Amino acid sequence: MSEYMTKRNALLAQKVIKGLASRNMTGYYAEGREAARDLALSLIDEGATVTMGGGMSIHEIGLVEALKAGNYSFIDRDAYEDKRAAMLLAYDADVFLSSANAITDDGILVNIDGNANRVSAIAQGPRKVVFIVGMNKVCCDVDSAMKRARNVAAPANVQRFGLSTPCAKTGACMDCKSPDTICCQFLITRFSRHKDRIHVILVNEALGF
């Protein structure tokens, strides 16, 4: 990434962080993946029960591997035969990890979900939620964030899951009601009632979808 984009992202991140603070959420800026991983680990107490949604960004910064290797109780839902049981454990976890489909430059988080396990845990349950968000996901307003979630994140994710939806074929949202749609639940997080619950690490990288 050029030095000019790095400077631009650093400045934009400060605006997002200020917006998050006004919404009772805490924001941070990391220059790269390793810094983001270390920052995330600093927010997680040793021995904590940790789980996550299906965030690619979390894997991309090496956080999952670090948690598995460290002194944490990491709930790996891929290791569970009963996926529903693993998802239910998230609601009583100490820390829930997530990426975001988009975030506005004044600190509003936008997420869409198929099974709703991710968006429901963001909204309620886990004691702390830590987001890993690449600067590629910052949008100018909620409308732009929703369009990004539906036209960038959703088509890429259905390709990843091997699902058969119109957007898997066209690369853009068709506002479908396909049985395979992952655009079932929409969560807009504009404020956190509980201080110190939601933490957002902005990363000077293009992460996730």
C-alpha positions in Angstrom: 0.0 0.0 0.0 1.3 3.4 -0.9 2.4 5.9 1.7 -0.4 8.2 0.6 -3.1 5.6 1.1 -1.6 4.8 4.5 -1.8 8.5 5.5 -5.3 8.7 4.1 -6.4 5.6 6.0 -4.8 6.8 9.3 -6.7 10.1 9.0 -10.0 8.5 8.1 -9.6 6.0 10.9 -9.4 8.8 13.4 -12.8 10.1 12.2 -14.3 6.6 12.5 -12.8 6.2 16.0 -14.3 9.6 17.1 -17.7 8.4 15.7 -17.5 5.1 17.6 -16.7 7.0 20.8 -19.8 9.1 20.3 -21.8 5.9 20.1 -20.3 4.4 23.3 -18.0 2.1 21.4 -14.2 2.0 21.4 -12.1 2.2 18.3 -8.4 1.5 17.5 -6.2 1.8 14.5 -3.6 -0.9 13.6 -1.0 -0.3 10.8 -1.0 -3.9 9.8 -2.1 -7.5 10.4 0.4 -8.3 13.2 -0.4 -5.1 15.0 -4.1 -5.9 14.7 -3.6 -9.4 16.1 -1.6 -8.2 19.0 -4.1 -5.4 19.8 -6.9 -7.9 19.7 -5.1 -10.2 22.1 -4.5 -7.3 24.5 -8.3 -7.0 24.7 -8.8 -10.7 25.7 -8.0 -11.9 29.2 -6.0 -15.1 29.5 -8.4 -18.0 30.3 -11.3 -16.2 28.6 -13.9 -18.1 26.7 -13.7 -16.9 23.1 -15.8 -17.7 20.0 -16.5 -16.1 16.7 -18.8 -15.7 13.7 -17.5 -16.6 10.3 -15.2 -13.6 9.8 -12.5 -14.0 7.2 -10.7 -11.0 8.6 -10.1 -12.7 11.9 -8.3 -15.6 10.2 -6.4 -13.3 7.9 -4.6 -11.5 10.8 -3.7 -14.8 12.4 -5.9 -14.3 15.5 -7.5 -17.7 15.4 -4.1 -19.5 15.4 -2.9 -17.3 18.2 -6.0 -18.1 20.3 -5.6 -21.8 19.7 -2.0 -21.7 20.7 -2.5 -19.5 23.8 -4.1 -19.8 27.2 -7.7 -19.3 26.1 -10.8 -21.4 25.9 -11.5 -21.1 22.2 -14.8 -22.5 21.0 -14.1 -23.7 17.5 -17.5 -24.4 16.0 -15.8 -26.3 13.1 -14.8 -28.9 15.6 -18.4 -29.5 16.7 -20.6 -32.1 15.0 -23.6 -30.2 16.4 -23.1 -26.8 14.9 -26.2 -25.4 16.7 -24.8 -26.3 20.1 -21.5 -24.5 19.3 -23.4 -21.4 18.1 -25.5 -21.3 21.3 -22.3 -21.3 23.4 -21.5 -17.9 21.9 -24.2 -16.2 23.9 -22.4 -16.8 27.3 -18.9 -16.3 26.0 -16.5 -13.8 27.5 -15.5 -12.5 24.0 -17.1 -12.8 20.6 -15.0 -12.0 17.6 -16.5 -10.7 14.4 -15.7 -8.8 11.2 -18.1 -6.3 9.8 -19.7 -6.2 6.3 -19.3 -2.4 6.4 -18.8 0.6 8.8 -19.7 4.2 8.2 -17.1 6.9 8.7 -19.1 8.1 11.7 -19.0 4.7 13.4 -22.2 2.8 12.5 -21.6 -0.9 11.9 -23.6 -2.8 9.3 -23.9 -6.6 9.1 -26.0 -9.1 7.3 -26.5 -12.8 8.2 -28.1 -15.9 7.0 -28.5 -18.0 10.3 -28.4 -14.9 12.5 -26.0 -16.5 14.9 -23.4 -13.7 14.2 -25.7 -10.7 14.3 -27.6 -11.9 17.3 -24.4 -12.4 19.3 -23.2 -8.9 18.3 -26.5 -7.5 19.6 -26.8 -9.4 22.9 -25.1 -12.1 25.0 -21.3 -12.1 24.9 -19.7 -9.9 27.5 -17.3 -8.3 25.0 -17.4 -8.0 21.2 -14.2 -7.4 19.2 -14.5 -6.4 15.6 -11.6 -6.7 13.1 -12.4 -4.4 10.2 -10.2 -3.6 7.2 -10.2 0.0 6.0 -11.6 -1.2 2.7 -15.0 -1.5 4.5 -15.4 2.1 5.5 -18.3 3.8 3.7 -19.6 7.4 3.8 -23.1 6.6 5.1 -25.5 3.8 6.1 -27.0 3.6 2.6 -23.5 3.1 1.1 -22.7 0.6 3.8 -25.9 -1.4 3.1 -25.0 -1.4 -0.6 -21.5 -2.6 0.1 -22.8 -5.4 2.4 -25.3 -6.6 -0.3 -23.3 -6.1 -3.4 -19.7 -6.8 -2.3 -19.8 -9.0 0.8 -22.8 -11.1 0.1 -21.8 -12.2 -3.4 -18.3 -13.1 -2.3 -19.6 -15.0 0.7 -22.1 -17.1 -1.3 -19.3 -18.0 -3.6 -17.2 -19.0 -0.6 -20.0 -21.2 0.8 -20.8 -22.7 -2.6 -24.5 -21.5 -2.5 -26.8 -21.1 -5.5 -28.2 -17.6 -5.4 -28.7 -15.0 -8.2 -25.8 -12.9 -6.8 -23.5 -15.9 -7.1 -24.2 -15.8 -10.8 -24.3 -12.0 -11.4 -21.9 -10.7 -8.7 -24.5 -8.2 -7.5 -27.5 -8.2 -5.2 -30.8 -9.2 -6.9 -32.9 -8.7 -3.8 -33.7 -12.4 -4.0 -35.8 -14.8 -1.9 -33.7 -17.8 -2.8 -33.7 -20.7 -0.3 -29.9 -20.2 -0.2 -29.9 -16.5 0.5 -27.6 -15.2 3.2 -29.3 -11.8 3.4 -31.9 -12.9 6.0 -31.1 -10.7 8.9 -29.7 -7.1 8.8 -28.2 -5.5 11.9 -27.3 -1.8 12.1 -25.4 -1.1 15.3 -25.6 2.7 15.9 -25.0 2.8 19.6 -23.9 0.5 22.4 -25.9 0.8 25.6 -23.1 -1.0 27.5 -19.8 0.8 27.7 -16.7 -1.2 27.0 -18.6 -4.0 25.4 -18.0 -3.2 21.7 -14.4 -2.7 20.4 -13.5 -2.1 16.8 -10.0 -2.6 15.5 -9.6 -0.8 12.2 -6.7 -2.3 10.1 -4.7 -0.5 7.4 -5.3 -3.5 5.1 -7.9 -4.8 2.6 -9.4 -7.6 4.7 -12.3 -9.9 4.2 -15.1 -9.2 1.7 
